[in-house]
């Protein structure tokens, strides 16, 4: 089982909604990864009142999870029911098998 990781910290929620997440998922699938781990930051569990004071990483995580849940075009590459939200700072998803990987790294 190969895992691809992508660090989204430094990106904005608008980037996610603008198609970045779709490109990342597609490219991970093209790499032949069976799992994709998206690192988006700490979220709510960092000891500060909700609403993510002075940061966008909590909002970034919400944008990632909302897009994974609702974007129908992503279902061609992911098993929709396998979104793992167990860690507040990352989201992992299981990808469908790719019998012929055509990529070795992310190109964004």
Helices and strands as residue ranges (DSSP letters): E 3-7, H 13-15, I 16-20, H 21-30, E 35-39, G 43-46, H 57-70, G 72-76, G 80-82, E 90-94
